[in-house]
Amino acid sequence: MKTAKKLLAVVLALGLVVCLSAMAFAAEPGTFSLDVKRSADGKTLVATLYAHEYTGLTSGKATVTYSGVKLDKVETGVQAKALENNDVNGFTFEKNLKTPGTAICGFHFKEAMWDAATFTEKASGDEPLVIDTENFDIAVFYFTVDETAAVNDITVDLTSKSGDVKNDPFTGNYHATVEVVTTPETTTAPCNPCGPGTTCPGNNTCPGRPCQNACESTTCCCQQPCQHRCVKTDGGKETGDNNVIAVMAGVIALAGAAVIVTRKRK
C-alpha cells in the first residue's frame, strides 16, 4: 500500500513538471504594430499595419481614423499580397473608404497564419513560398499631409480572431505636431526720392531742383507731379511775354536811330 502511494506521488509529480514545462515553453502570442514613415519633404505619410509571428491568426477588422492628412489609397501589404493567389492558404483583403476621415478594412486567411516553415512546406508551385511571418504587413495606407494643419493624427483600432477565439484588441496611434510656417506680411516703405533722411513736403515739391525747360513737367515724391513753378524775372509777368515786347522796342529804337543818322547825312 505504501509502495502504491509512493508511485502515485511520483506520477503526479512528473505530470506537474510536464505541465509546468509546457506552460514555460509555450509560444508567446503574436503582436500587431503600426509603423508610420514621413517622406523627406514632409508631404506624405505611409502607415503600415503589421502582424508579428501571429501563428493561428485567422481574421481581423481594422478601423483607421485620421485628421490633418488626406487618405490617397490603401493597398495590401507585400507579404499578404503574396498569399492572395495561393491555393493552399489564401488571403483576402477588403476595404471601405466611403466615410471621410475613416477607413474600414477587413481581412481573413483561407486557413490561418502559419509559421514561415509551414508556408514554405505546404505552398504549391514550382518556386518556394517565402513569407516573412516576423513582419507580416497586412495593409499599407498612403496619406498626403495637409500643409495648413498643425497636427497629423492616424489611429488604428484592430479586433481579430484566431479561429473562434477573440484576440486582445490592438490600438496603434501616430500623432505629430507640425510647425506651421507663416509668411510674414511685407510692408512697403514710403518712397522718399527727395533723399535719405529727409521728408517730402506735403505738396510734393522738390526742394532745390531748378527748372530745366520752360515750366518742365516732372515727377517728384512718390511719382506725383511736381508743384514747383519756373523762376520769373518780370515782377510777376510771364517771361515769354516780356521777350516779345522787348524785341518790338528794340526794333523801334533801331528804326529811330536810322532816321536820325540819315537826316544828319543830308
C-alpha atoms as one frame of an Amber mdcrd trajectory, in Angstrom:
protein
   0.000   0.000   0.000   2.760   2.351   0.937   4.559   1.495  -2.299   1.457
   2.292  -4.349   1.126   5.659  -2.679   4.750   6.446  -3.411   4.317   5.511
  -7.081   1.182   7.663  -7.314   3.017  10.594  -5.797   5.865  10.202  -8.294
   3.419  10.087 -11.229   1.617  13.211 -10.030   4.918  14.998  -9.586   6.052
  14.084 -13.100   2.717  15.209 -14.519   3.007  18.534 -12.752   6.546  19.012
 -14.092   5.391  18.260 -17.624   2.505  20.764 -17.352   4.738  23.474 -15.971
   7.324  22.832 -18.676   4.678  23.104 -21.374   3.497  26.403 -19.957   7.052
  27.705 -19.677   7.969  26.871 -23.253   4.619  27.742 -24.860   4.891  30.162
 -27.739   4.068  33.733 -26.827   1.002  35.152 -28.590   1.656  37.263 -31.673
   1.539  41.052 -31.685   0.432  43.864 -34.012   2.099  47.193 -34.698   1.550
  50.371 -36.690   4.622  51.809 -38.421   4.353  55.327 -39.891   7.046  56.927
 -42.020   7.144  60.518 -43.221   8.702  61.411 -46.578  11.850  63.526 -46.700
   9.898  66.572 -47.884   7.286  66.035 -45.155   4.392  65.974 -47.613   3.370
  62.309 -47.388   2.892  59.665 -44.693   2.949  55.890 -45.204   1.324  53.828
 -42.428   1.815  50.040 -42.383  -0.150  47.608 -40.222   1.980  44.589 -39.208
   1.315  41.206 -37.578   4.373  39.745 -35.846   4.644  35.956 -35.528   0.875
  35.704 -35.084   0.558  31.966 -35.734  -3.086  30.896 -35.711  -4.484  34.322
 -36.693  -7.493  33.816 -38.960  -9.246  37.182 -39.421  -9.386  40.804 -38.356
 -11.079  44.177 -38.790  -9.152  47.450 -38.713 -10.782  50.867 -38.316  -8.447
  53.706 -39.268  -9.313  57.278 -38.272  -7.197  60.242 -39.339  -7.036  64.046
 -39.285  -4.655  66.646 -40.685  -3.987  64.295 -43.608  -5.797  63.087 -46.716
  -6.060  59.366 -47.469  -4.885  58.722 -51.035  -5.035  54.924 -51.255  -4.948
  51.634 -49.344  -3.044  48.595 -50.591  -2.495  45.025 -49.413   0.915  44.539
 -47.823   3.708  42.735 -49.671   3.547  39.587 -47.518  -0.244  39.457 -47.565
  -0.329  40.028 -51.316   1.958  37.020 -51.853  -0.811  34.846 -50.402  -3.723
  36.288 -52.394  -3.452  33.771 -55.222  -2.093  30.887 -53.166  -4.238  27.757
 -53.453  -3.144  26.204 -50.173  -3.661  29.141 -47.829  -5.014  32.284 -49.449
  -5.513  35.790 -48.054  -8.472  38.112 -48.686  -8.460  41.851 -48.034 -11.447
  44.203 -48.311 -11.796  47.947 -47.666 -14.472  50.609 -47.226 -13.332  54.216
 -47.797 -16.714  55.918 -48.178 -16.627  57.893 -44.929 -14.236  60.882 -44.878
 -11.751  60.633 -42.050 -12.326  56.893 -41.622 -11.163  53.754 -43.445 -12.524
  50.311 -42.531 -10.591  47.244 -43.660 -11.217  43.538 -43.146  -9.021  40.509
 -43.822  -9.064  36.745 -43.361  -6.872  33.762 -44.178  -8.219  30.746 -46.004
  -6.678  28.591 -43.290  -4.767  30.659 -40.727  -1.467  32.423 -40.249   1.194
  29.702 -40.299   4.803  29.924 -39.323   7.321  30.589 -42.103   8.427  26.929
 -42.370   4.852  25.698 -42.823   4.166  28.242 -45.587   7.213  27.031 -47.497
   6.421  23.383 -46.888   2.750  23.440 -47.905   2.849  26.017 -50.700   2.078
  24.813 -54.192   4.034  25.847 -57.265   7.485  25.443 -58.681   9.061  28.230
 -56.637   9.143  28.061 -52.829   6.857  30.464 -50.970   8.859  32.549 -48.528
   6.696  34.554 -46.107   8.158  36.891 -43.508   5.889  35.971 -40.588   8.023
  38.038 -38.243   6.951  41.212 -40.080   3.771  40.284 -41.950   2.484  43.535
 -43.493  -1.302  43.248 -43.660  -2.116  46.654 -45.204  -0.435  49.904 -46.229
  -2.150  53.327 -46.034  -0.877  56.291 -48.064  -1.626  59.834 -46.879  -0.961
  63.367 -48.138  -0.237  65.884 -45.400  -2.483  68.918 -45.108   0.059  71.745
 -45.096  -2.341  74.027 -43.207  -2.881  71.532 -40.362  -0.928  71.901 -37.125
  -1.405  68.219 -36.177  -1.209  64.948 -38.160  -3.055  62.113 -36.445  -3.572
  58.479 -37.534  -5.176  55.854 -35.279  -5.803  52.155 -35.962  -8.217  50.108
 -33.830  -7.957  46.398 -34.643 -10.030  43.435 -33.487  -9.036  39.933 -34.565
  -9.717  36.232 -34.088  -7.736  33.036 -34.016 -10.374  30.535 -35.042 -13.372
  31.167 -32.795 -11.284  32.821 -30.090 -11.147  36.619 -29.881  -7.665  38.014
 -29.544  -6.738  41.006 -27.444  -7.698  44.242 -29.248  -4.895  46.396 -30.612
  -4.685  50.190 -30.904  -1.876  51.979 -32.701  -1.546  55.753 -32.939   0.637
  58.230 -34.793   0.479  61.817 -33.578   2.754  64.559 -34.848   2.673  68.279
 -34.207   3.740  70.213 -37.262   5.188  73.690 -37.093   3.121  75.777 -39.469
   5.374  78.212 -41.309   3.624  81.515 -41.903   4.911  84.005 -44.437   5.354
  87.396 -42.776   3.444  90.256 -44.325   5.644  92.542 -46.357   5.167  96.254
 -45.897   6.283  98.762 -48.473   8.259 101.613 -47.011   7.010 105.037 -48.089
   9.007 106.277 -51.038  11.309 109.206 -50.396  13.017 110.324 -53.600  13.921
 113.665 -52.079  16.864 111.971 -50.391  17.642 109.652 -47.443  16.689 111.034
 -44.069  14.512 113.818 -45.496  10.778 114.250 -45.514   8.975 115.114 -48.696
   6.846 118.240 -48.275   3.120 117.769 -48.274   2.718 119.411 -51.683   5.281
 117.038 -53.237   7.629 119.849 -54.223  11.240 119.068 -54.980  13.390 121.455
 -52.929  16.394 122.872 -54.725  15.561 121.448 -58.110  15.802 124.076 -60.902
  13.600 124.137 -63.978  15.468 122.657 -66.915  12.969 123.734 -69.546  10.163
 126.201 -69.592   7.928 125.005 -66.773   9.098 121.427 -67.216   6.613 118.727
 -66.220   8.403 116.308 -63.917   7.648 113.942 -61.071   8.949 114.001 -57.550
   7.853 112.377 -54.305   6.112 109.031 -54.809   5.807 109.673 -58.544   3.436
 112.616 -58.024   3.627 115.668 -60.313   5.945 118.370 -59.071   4.178 121.555
 -57.976   7.131 123.927 -58.398   6.996 126.723 -60.999   9.664 128.205 -63.262
  11.573 131.205 -61.947  10.063 134.537 -63.117  12.128 137.648 -63.838   9.423
 140.222 -64.808   7.923 141.006 -61.464   5.007 138.689 -61.926   4.523 138.623
 -65.720   5.429 135.599 -67.756   8.961 135.869 -69.153   7.857 134.830 -72.627
   5.509 137.875 -72.993   8.229 140.352 -71.921  10.602 138.963 -74.545   8.171
 139.902 -77.372   7.745 143.459 -76.065  11.488 143.865 -75.695  12.082 142.770
 -79.275   9.499 145.240 -80.589  11.015 148.074 -78.558  14.426 147.226 -79.894
  13.196 147.285 -83.494  11.538 150.692 -82.954  14.698 152.089 -81.364  16.836
 150.887 -84.255  14.435 152.415 -86.765  14.534 155.778 -84.948  18.283 155.784
 -84.875  18.436 155.015 -88.579  16.166 158.013 -89.341  18.336 160.341 -87.243
  21.532 159.202 -88.989  20.000 159.678 -92.411  18.924 163.274 -91.638  22.359
 164.219 -90.449  23.980 162.998 -93.639  21.624 165.139 -95.765
